[in-house]
Amino acid sequence: MESLSQQNQPLFIFGMGRSGTTLLRLMLTAHPHFCIPPESRFFVNLDPKYGSSKDLSNQIDNFLTDIYGDPRFREWNIDRQQLRENLTAQKPLNYSTAVATVYQT
C-alpha cells in the first residue's frame, strides 16, 4: 500500500477573496512538493460548455482557445502545444480529465 506521501493526488484549498489566500499560496508554493498556480476560474466558467461532454477529443482546439482566452489562465505560463499533447494523450477525455490534465501539465 502506498503511503500518503507517495500518492500523487490533488489537494484543493478554497478561500474567500481578500482573506490571505494569495499569501497562503505563496507560502505553500515555497515547498518543493507543491505547485499552486495563480487563481483562475476557468474550470467554473467552461463547465456549462464542456461539463456534460463524455468525450472532448474532437473539441480540444476549441477547449484550448477558450481556456487561453482567460487572462488569468495565461498567467500560468503553460505551453499551449505541451498542453495540447497532454490532452490528446488522454483516453477518454471528459471534462474532469481535461481539467485534471491542465493542473498536471
Secondary structure, DSSP 8 states (H G I E B T S, - for coil): ---GGG----------TTSSHHHHHHHHHTSTT--------HHHHHHHHHTT-S--GGGHHHHHHHHHTSHHHHTT---HHHHHHHHHT-SS--HHHHHHHHHH-
